[in-house]
Amino acid sequence: MSATPGAFARVALIALVAVILQLSGFGPDRLFGGRPDLVPLVVAAVAIYAGSVAGAATGFGTGMLLDLAVGGTMGASSLVLSAVGYGVGRYREVRDPAHGLMPIPVGALATLAWVTAFAAVSFMLDVGASVSPLVFRDMLLTIALNAVIALPVFALCRRVLRPALLVDPLDLRRRRQPPREAGPLGLRGLEI
């Protein structure tokens, strides 16, 4: 897919709103003992609808914005979110998921990758880090809550991004051409 100039502004707006909502709206609230995390869901949604490069760029920008807003270790969030965005975008390019419930497993796996990789990076960078069993409970609750809210988040991101994304012209050209039928019965499609 190729993106229009308006797509960059839309993705930046989606990332900014996600970080603001995460830090102000969803951050302090606890549902069933866990906190939903919008940031990996938004990065995964952009990666699913725009591809791996756009997903990695969105992950980097959103992670940098998150690190600046929180005052955490610079680059830790952007490193992990870039990998999550690229991985989800690559999944889309290789498998081309088209099922209506696709956001649920994609959102859950993106959140799983985000929380485990961010915990590992934070643990490696922090000298005085300690691990509690409650961390694993919070991680599982975050993954479950993100799986629940994945459908509306993906639908909203698709609604915002869809008018700005264009289909590759080569892809349209391939669809318009009728299939070639040449050669014997077993070799149709091959020109002899």
C-alpha positions as CSV (number, residue, x, y, z in Angstrom):
1,M,0.0,0.0,0.0
2,S,1.1,3.5,-0.6
3,A,0.1,6.3,1.7
4,T,-1.2,9.7,0.9
5,P,0.2,12.8,2.7
6,G,-3.0,12.9,4.7
7,A,-2.3,9.5,6.1
8,F,0.8,10.7,7.9
9,A,-1.3,13.4,9.7
10,R,-4.0,10.8,10.6
11,V,-1.5,8.3,12.0
12,A,0.2,11.1,14.0
13,L,-3.2,12.2,15.4
14,I,-4.1,8.6,16.3
15,A,-0.8,8.1,18.1
16,L,-1.1,11.4,19.9
17,V,-4.6,10.6,21.1
18,A,-3.6,7.1,22.1
19,V,-0.7,8.4,24.3
20,I,-2.9,11.1,25.8
21,L,-5.7,8.7,26.6
22,Q,-3.3,6.2,28.0
23,L,-1.6,8.6,30.3
24,S,-4.7,10.5,31.4
25,G,-7.7,8.4,30.8
26,F,-6.9,4.7,30.9
27,G,-3.6,4.8,32.9
28,P,-5.0,5.3,36.5
29,D,-8.2,3.3,36.0
30,R,-8.1,-0.3,37.0
31,L,-10.6,-2.8,35.6
32,F,-10.8,-6.2,37.4
33,G,-7.3,-5.4,38.8
34,G,-5.7,-4.7,35.5
35,R,-5.1,-1.7,33.2
36,P,-5.9,-1.7,29.5
37,D,-3.1,-0.4,27.3
38,L,-4.1,1.4,24.2
39,V,-0.6,2.0,22.8
40,P,0.2,-1.5,21.5
41,L,-3.3,-1.8,20.1
42,V,-3.0,1.4,18.1
43,V,0.4,0.4,16.8
44,A,-0.9,-3.0,15.8
45,A,-4.0,-1.5,14.1
46,V,-1.9,0.9,12.0
47,A,0.4,-2.0,11.1
48,I,-2.5,-4.2,10.1
49,Y,-4.1,-1.6,7.9
50,A,-1.0,0.2,6.5
51,G,1.8,-2.5,6.5
52,S,5.1,-3.3,8.2
53,V,7.0,-0.1,7.5
54,A,4.2,2.2,8.6
55,G,3.7,0.0,11.7
56,A,7.4,0.2,12.6
57,A,7.4,4.0,12.1
58,T,4.3,4.4,14.1
59,G,5.7,2.2,16.9
60,F,8.9,4.3,16.9
61,G,7.1,7.6,17.0
62,T,4.5,6.5,19.6
63,G,7.2,5.0,21.8
64,M,9.3,8.1,21.6
65,L,6.3,10.2,22.5
66,L,5.4,7.9,25.4
67,D,9.0,8.0,26.7
68,L,9.0,11.8,26.5
69,A,5.7,12.1,28.3
70,V,6.5,9.6,31.1
71,G,10.1,10.6,31.5
72,G,11.2,7.0,31.3
73,T,14.4,5.6,29.7
74,M,14.6,7.1,26.3
75,G,14.3,4.6,23.5
76,A,13.0,1.6,25.5
77,S,9.4,2.0,24.4
78,S,10.2,3.0,20.9
79,L,12.5,0.0,20.4
80,V,9.9,-2.5,21.6
81,L,6.9,-0.8,19.8
82,S,8.9,-0.6,16.5
83,A,9.4,-4.4,16.7
84,V,5.8,-5.0,17.5
85,G,4.6,-2.7,14.7
86,Y,6.9,-4.4,12.2
87,G,6.0,-7.9,13.3
88,V,2.2,-7.2,13.0
89,G,2.7,-5.5,9.7
90,R,4.8,-8.4,8.4
91,Y,2.1,-10.8,9.5
92,R,-0.4,-8.9,7.5
93,E,1.8,-8.8,4.4
94,V,2.5,-12.6,4.5
95,R,-0.9,-13.9,5.7
96,D,-3.3,-11.2,4.6
97,P,-5.8,-11.8,7.5
98,A,-9.4,-11.0,6.5
99,H,-11.5,-12.4,9.2
100,G,-13.8,-10.1,11.2
101,L,-12.5,-11.2,14.5
102,M,-8.9,-10.9,13.5
103,P,-8.3,-7.9,15.9
104,I,-8.8,-10.0,19.0
105,P,-5.8,-12.4,18.6
106,V,-3.7,-9.8,16.9
107,G,-4.3,-7.3,19.7
108,A,-3.7,-10.0,22.4
109,L,-0.4,-11.1,20.7
110,A,0.7,-7.5,20.2
111,T,0.1,-6.8,23.8
112,L,1.8,-9.9,24.9
113,A,4.9,-9.0,22.8
114,W,4.8,-5.4,24.2
115,V,4.5,-6.3,27.9
116,T,7.1,-9.1,27.8
117,A,9.7,-7.3,25.6
118,F,9.2,-4.0,27.5
119,A,9.6,-5.8,30.8
120,A,12.8,-7.5,29.5
121,V,14.3,-4.3,28.2
122,S,13.4,-2.4,31.4
123,F,14.8,-5.2,33.5
124,M,18.1,-5.2,31.5
125,L,18.5,-1.4,31.7
126,D,17.5,-0.9,35.3
127,V,20.1,-1.8,37.9
128,G,17.9,-2.1,40.9
129,A,15.0,-4.0,39.3
130,S,13.0,-6.5,41.3
131,V,10.4,-8.9,40.0
132,S,7.2,-9.8,41.9
133,P,4.7,-12.5,41.0
134,L,2.1,-9.7,40.9
135,V,3.8,-8.5,37.7
136,F,2.8,-11.6,35.8
137,R,-0.8,-11.3,37.1
138,D,-0.9,-7.7,35.8
139,M,0.5,-8.7,32.5
140,L,-2.1,-11.4,32.0
141,L,-4.9,-9.0,33.0
142,T,-3.6,-6.4,30.6
143,I,-3.5,-8.9,27.7
144,A,-7.1,-10.0,28.5
145,L,-8.4,-6.5,28.7
146,N,-6.7,-5.5,25.5
147,A,-8.2,-8.5,23.8
148,V,-11.6,-7.3,24.9
149,I,-11.2,-3.7,23.7
150,A,-9.3,-4.7,20.5
151,L,-12.4,-4.8,18.2
152,P,-13.5,-1.2,18.9
153,V,-9.9,0.2,18.8
154,F,-9.1,-1.5,15.4
155,A,-12.5,-0.4,14.0
156,L,-11.9,3.2,15.0
157,C,-8.4,3.1,13.5
158,R,-9.6,1.6,10.3
159,R,-12.3,4.2,10.0
160,V,-9.8,7.0,10.5
161,L,-7.1,5.5,8.2
162,R,-9.2,4.0,5.4
163,P,-9.9,7.3,3.4
164,A,-6.2,8.2,3.5
165,L,-4.7,4.9,2.3
166,L,-4.5,4.0,-1.4
167,V,-4.1,0.6,-2.9
168,D,-0.9,0.0,-4.9
169,P,-1.5,0.8,-8.6
170,L,0.3,-2.4,-9.6
171,D,-2.1,-4.4,-7.5
172,L,-5.1,-2.8,-9.3
173,R,-3.5,-3.5,-12.7
174,R,-3.1,-7.2,-11.8
175,R,-6.8,-7.5,-10.8
176,R,-8.1,-6.0,-14.0
177,Q,-6.2,-8.4,-16.3
178,P,-8.2,-11.5,-17.2
179,P,-6.4,-14.8,-16.4
180,R,-4.4,-16.1,-19.3
181,E,-5.3,-19.5,-20.7
182,A,-2.6,-20.9,-22.9
183,G,-1.0,-24.3,-23.3
184,P,-2.3,-27.7,-22.6
185,L,-4.9,-28.4,-19.8
186,G,-2.3,-29.0,-17.1
187,L,-0.2,-25.9,-18.0
188,R,-2.9,-23.2,-18.1
189,G,-1.5,-19.8,-17.2
190,L,1.9,-20.6,-18.8
191,E,2.7,-19.1,-22.1
192,I,4.1,-21.5,-24.6
